[in-house]
Amino acid sequence: MSNNVNINKKSKQVQQEYPLVEHLAEITKRLKYISVVLVILFIAGYSQGERLISIIQMPILKALPENATMTMIDVTEMFFVEVKVSFIAALMVSMPFILYQLWLFIAPGLYMHERKYIYGFVLFASILFLLGAAFAYFVVFPFGFKFFLSFAANPAYNVNATLSMASYVSFVVHLVLAFGIVFELPAIIFLLAKIGIINDDMLIKYRRYAIVIIFVLAAVLTPPDVVSQLAMAFPLILLYQLSIFIARVFGREPENIKEVAIYE
């Protein structure tokens, strides 16, 4: 009798632990796929390292005052700069694949009618990420670099601008990724509204709190200067307003979602 009890306890324990093991195996598989793609794209990007660095340098070179230069301080600085630039390029190119793999990981926990939005979500989110990165590169960088480097051009300060490549690339990568991530807000809202977790009334109700959170995020994700923080906060507020419209047009009431799920 006691043996049967022990066997039943072990069986229940296995049944409870198996889903966790299964989830760990699934996320491990997805991470392997993502890693393989990143490595392949990194190698391809590293072979074009000089071209990638010249693209990243373009905004700062246009803003540099006369006699200003970019410098290499450490012996290994340019090597790691090229590695970092190649990895970021690989990450940006592989973003649709990464989003697709993340969706495949969470898809088993969704209803069938929720899974059909995968391709629209991946495409929409990928475009928004690239738009955020492009906004940082084409709008924020030219304006911000020109503003900050104008102090070096002021003869009253009597300074020459000598910029470290490693410091500059870290600054650029930080902002590009930050803008790319925060521009994902409408895609996230679209997904959550489609599956009935949120709606436009909820977004309107908590809009004031959201604006406060936006400014906090802008302060955390950007360098400690007002220009960069405002450059991120204002577009994000506009994206939040766009998200309200998206939730109103594409969303569905949570009660309706539950009814559909019951009949499926």
C-alpha positions as CSV (number, residue, x, y, z in Angstrom):
1,M,0.0,0.0,0.0
2,S,2.8,2.4,1.0
3,N,4.6,1.6,-2.3
4,N,1.5,2.5,-4.3
5,V,1.2,5.8,-2.4
6,N,4.9,6.5,-3.1
7,I,4.5,5.7,-6.8
8,N,1.4,7.9,-7.1
9,K,3.3,10.8,-5.4
10,K,6.2,10.3,-7.8
11,S,3.8,10.2,-10.7
12,K,2.2,13.5,-9.6
13,Q,5.6,15.0,-9.1
14,V,6.7,14.1,-12.6
15,Q,3.5,15.4,-14.1
16,Q,4.0,18.7,-12.3
17,E,7.7,19.1,-13.2
18,Y,7.4,18.0,-16.8
19,P,5.8,21.2,-18.1
20,L,8.6,23.2,-16.6
21,V,11.2,21.0,-18.2
22,E,9.3,21.2,-21.4
23,H,9.3,25.0,-21.3
24,L,13.0,25.1,-20.5
25,A,13.7,22.8,-23.4
26,E,11.6,24.9,-25.7
27,I,13.2,28.2,-24.8
28,T,16.6,26.6,-25.1
29,K,15.8,25.5,-28.6
30,R,14.6,29.0,-29.5
31,L,17.7,30.6,-28.1
32,K,19.9,28.2,-30.1
33,Y,18.2,29.2,-33.3
34,I,18.6,32.9,-32.4
35,S,22.3,32.4,-31.5
36,V,23.0,30.6,-34.8
37,V,21.4,33.4,-36.8
38,L,23.2,36.0,-34.8
39,V,26.6,34.3,-35.3
40,I,26.1,34.0,-39.0
41,L,25.0,37.7,-39.4
42,F,27.8,38.8,-37.1
43,I,30.4,37.1,-39.3
44,A,28.8,38.8,-42.3
45,G,28.8,42.1,-40.6
46,Y,32.4,41.8,-39.4
47,S,33.5,41.3,-43.0
48,Q,31.9,44.8,-43.6
49,G,33.2,46.4,-40.4
50,E,34.9,49.3,-42.1
51,R,31.7,50.3,-44.0
52,L,29.6,49.9,-40.9
53,I,31.9,52.1,-38.8
54,S,31.9,54.8,-41.6
55,I,28.1,54.8,-41.5
56,I,28.1,55.2,-37.7
57,Q,30.7,58.0,-37.9
58,M,28.8,60.0,-40.5
59,P,26.5,62.1,-38.1
60,I,29.4,63.0,-35.8
61,L,31.8,63.9,-38.6
62,K,29.3,66.4,-40.1
63,A,28.9,68.1,-36.7
64,L,32.6,68.2,-35.7
65,P,34.1,71.7,-35.6
66,E,37.3,72.6,-37.4
67,N,40.5,70.9,-36.0
68,A,38.3,68.4,-34.1
69,T,39.3,64.7,-34.4
70,M,38.3,61.3,-33.3
71,T,40.9,59.3,-31.5
72,M,41.9,55.8,-30.5
73,I,42.9,55.7,-26.8
74,D,43.5,52.1,-26.1
75,V,45.5,49.6,-28.2
76,T,42.5,47.3,-28.6
77,E,39.9,50.0,-28.9
78,M,39.2,49.8,-32.7
79,F,39.0,46.0,-32.6
80,F,36.3,46.0,-30.0
81,V,34.5,48.9,-31.7
82,E,34.3,46.8,-34.9
83,V,33.1,43.8,-32.9
84,K,30.4,45.9,-31.2
85,V,29.2,47.5,-34.4
86,S,29.1,44.2,-36.2
87,F,27.0,42.6,-33.4
88,I,24.5,45.5,-33.3
89,A,24.1,45.3,-37.1
90,A,23.5,41.6,-36.8
91,L,21.0,42.2,-34.0
92,M,19.0,44.7,-36.0
93,V,18.9,42.6,-39.2
94,S,17.8,39.5,-37.2
95,M,15.1,41.4,-35.3
96,P,12.2,39.9,-37.3
97,F,13.6,36.4,-36.8
98,I,14.1,37.0,-33.0
99,L,10.5,38.3,-32.7
100,Y,9.2,35.3,-34.6
101,Q,11.1,32.9,-32.3
102,L,9.8,34.6,-29.2
103,W,6.3,34.4,-30.5
104,L,6.7,30.7,-31.2
105,F,7.7,30.3,-27.6
106,I,4.6,31.9,-26.2
107,A,2.2,30.7,-28.9
108,P,1.3,27.4,-27.1
109,G,-0.2,29.4,-24.3
110,L,-2.5,31.3,-26.6
111,Y,-5.9,30.5,-28.1
112,M,-6.0,29.5,-31.8
113,H,-7.7,32.8,-32.9
114,E,-4.9,34.7,-31.1
115,R,-2.1,32.9,-33.0
116,K,-3.1,34.1,-36.4
117,Y,-1.7,37.6,-35.6
118,I,1.9,36.4,-35.6
119,Y,3.0,37.6,-39.0
120,G,1.3,41.0,-38.7
121,F,2.8,41.4,-35.2
122,V,6.3,40.4,-36.4
123,L,6.2,42.7,-39.4
124,F,4.7,45.7,-37.5
125,A,7.2,45.3,-34.6
126,S,10.2,45.0,-36.9
127,I,9.2,48.1,-38.8
128,L,8.7,50.1,-35.6
129,F,12.1,49.0,-34.3
130,L,13.8,50.2,-37.5
131,L,11.8,53.4,-37.4
132,G,13.0,54.1,-33.9
133,A,16.6,53.4,-34.9
134,A,16.3,55.6,-38.0
135,F,14.7,58.4,-35.9
136,A,17.7,58.3,-33.6
137,Y,20.2,58.3,-36.5
138,F,18.6,60.8,-38.8
139,V,16.9,63.2,-36.4
140,V,18.3,63.0,-32.9
141,F,22.0,62.6,-33.7
142,P,22.4,65.5,-36.2
143,F,20.6,67.9,-33.9
144,G,22.1,66.6,-30.7
145,F,25.7,66.4,-31.9
146,K,25.5,69.9,-33.4
147,F,24.2,71.3,-30.2
148,F,26.8,69.6,-27.9
149,L,29.8,70.2,-30.1
150,S,28.9,73.9,-30.5
151,F,30.4,74.3,-27.0
152,A,33.8,73.1,-28.3
153,A,33.6,75.6,-31.2
154,N,33.0,78.5,-28.8
155,P,36.4,80.3,-28.5
156,A,35.4,81.4,-25.0
157,Y,35.9,77.9,-23.7
158,N,39.3,77.4,-25.4
159,V,38.9,73.7,-25.9
160,N,39.4,71.3,-28.8
161,A,37.1,68.3,-29.4
162,T,38.9,65.0,-29.3
163,L,36.4,62.2,-29.2
164,S,37.1,58.6,-28.3
165,M,35.8,56.1,-30.9
166,A,34.9,53.6,-28.2
167,S,32.9,56.2,-26.2
168,Y,31.2,57.5,-29.2
169,V,30.1,54.1,-30.5
170,S,28.8,53.1,-27.1
171,F,26.8,56.3,-27.0
172,V,25.4,55.7,-30.5
173,V,24.6,52.0,-29.8
174,H,22.9,52.9,-26.5
175,L,20.6,55.4,-28.1
176,V,19.8,53.4,-31.2
177,L,18.8,50.4,-29.2
178,A,16.8,52.5,-26.7
179,F,14.8,54.3,-29.5
180,G,14.3,51.0,-31.3
181,I,12.9,49.4,-28.2
182,V,10.6,52.2,-27.1
183,F,9.2,52.5,-30.6
184,E,7.8,49.0,-30.1
185,L,5.0,50.4,-27.9
186,P,2.2,50.4,-30.6
187,A,3.1,46.9,-31.7
188,I,2.8,45.7,-28.0
189,I,-0.5,47.6,-27.6
190,F,-1.8,46.1,-30.9
191,L,-1.1,42.6,-29.6
192,L,-2.5,43.1,-26.2
193,A,-5.6,44.8,-27.6
194,K,-6.2,42.0,-30.1
195,I,-6.2,39.3,-27.4
196,G,-8.4,41.4,-25.1
197,I,-6.0,42.2,-22.3
198,I,-6.3,46.0,-22.7
199,N,-8.5,48.4,-24.5
200,D,-8.6,52.1,-25.4
201,D,-10.6,53.1,-22.3
202,M,-7.9,51.6,-20.1
203,L,-5.1,53.5,-22.0
204,I,-7.0,56.7,-21.7
205,K,-7.7,56.2,-18.0
206,Y,-4.0,55.6,-17.2
207,R,-2.6,58.2,-19.6
208,R,-1.3,60.6,-17.0
209,Y,0.5,57.8,-15.2
210,A,1.9,56.6,-18.5
211,I,3.3,60.0,-19.3
212,V,5.1,60.1,-16.0
213,I,6.5,56.6,-16.7
214,I,7.6,57.7,-20.1
215,F,9.7,60.6,-18.7
216,V,11.2,58.2,-16.2
217,L,12.1,55.7,-18.9
218,A,13.6,58.5,-21.1
219,A,15.8,59.5,-18.1
220,V,16.9,55.9,-17.6
221,L,17.5,54.9,-21.2
222,T,19.2,58.0,-22.5
223,P,22.4,59.8,-21.4
224,P,22.0,62.3,-18.6
225,D,21.1,65.3,-20.7
226,V,17.8,67.1,-21.2
227,V,18.0,67.1,-25.0
228,S,18.3,63.3,-25.4
229,Q,15.6,62.7,-22.7
230,L,13.1,65.1,-24.4
231,A,14.0,63.7,-27.8
232,M,12.8,60.3,-26.6
233,A,9.9,61.4,-24.3
234,F,8.0,63.4,-26.9
235,P,7.9,60.8,-29.7
236,L,7.0,58.2,-27.1
237,I,4.0,60.3,-25.9
238,L,2.9,60.5,-29.5
239,L,3.3,56.8,-29.9
240,Y,1.1,56.3,-26.8
241,Q,-1.6,58.4,-28.4
242,L,-1.2,56.3,-31.5
243,S,-1.6,53.2,-29.4
244,I,-4.9,54.5,-28.0
245,F,-6.2,54.8,-31.6
246,I,-4.8,51.3,-32.5
247,A,-6.5,49.8,-29.4
248,R,-9.8,51.4,-30.4
249,V,-9.7,50.3,-34.0
250,F,-8.2,46.8,-33.7
251,G,-9.0,45.9,-30.1
252,R,-11.7,43.6,-28.8
253,E,-13.4,43.6,-25.5
254,P,-12.0,41.0,-23.0
255,E,-15.6,39.6,-22.5
256,N,-15.9,38.9,-26.2
257,I,-12.5,37.2,-26.3
258,K,-13.6,34.9,-23.4
259,E,-16.8,33.9,-25.3
260,V,-14.8,33.1,-28.4
261,A,-12.3,31.0,-26.4
262,I,-15.1,29.0,-24.8
263,Y,-16.5,27.9,-28.2
264,E,-13.1,27.0,-29.5
